[in-house]
Amino acid sequence: MGRLFITGITSSILLISLILIGITVGSTIMGQTTGTTTEEDYQHMVDEVIDGISTYLQIKDQKGKYYDIDGAQKIEKIALWISPLFSQDIDVSQLTIQLDDGEKVAMLTYDGNAEDMRPYSLFEHPIWDNLTGTNFGFVSIVDLDGSLVNYDTINENSDNAYVLIRLPEDMTLAKGESLTVTLFPSTGITRTTILEAPLPMKSVVTFE
């Protein structure tokens, strides 16, 4: 159900964007006739729409891990599997992530923590030692040219990576609590997901 929902959202974004491009192109022709708006203005609008589509990040999977914190089971680590919708250079050093639990808002930045996932498991990767609750990192799953690890860039639609987030101490999630996570790229469309902590029946859980 979740994957179908994500596919539907992606299709809707493509459809809306194509409609906007069509409207913009039609307006360009009308603008040339009336002389009210220049072709350059409309071209700029088209470029912005296309840039928004091409830098759209899909979230394919959302996982968390429970830990015993002060005698209670709480999610401290979150991993979001992302991939670009199209092949396009996306500079992850300019990416900012916002955490909002309804009471507090935290902003996380990227400071160069990107490594290949293999041979480690996701939540036991050594890169977690560099994450403090104020920053985030990446573990690469598929990156044929090494652009993420070596150049802080996602550039192919085949690139897949987990964004790793260690939650601040005052924002860890107990069962039933929710967190809104928003990814702000330097250009393009922001991506928001709402994570609700499920029952801690096992340590590693998948957010629906």
Secondary structure, 3 states (H helix, E strand, C coil): CHHHHHHHHHHHHHHHHHHHHHHHHHHHHHHHHHCCCCHHHHHHHHHHHHHHHHCCEEEEEEEEEEEEECCEEEEEEEEEEEEECCCCCEEHHHCEEEEECCCCEEEEEEEEEEEECCCCCHHHCHHHHHCCCCEEEEEEEECCCCHHHHHCEECCCCCEEEEEEECCHHHCECCCCEEEEEEECCCCCCEEEEEECCCCCCCEEECC
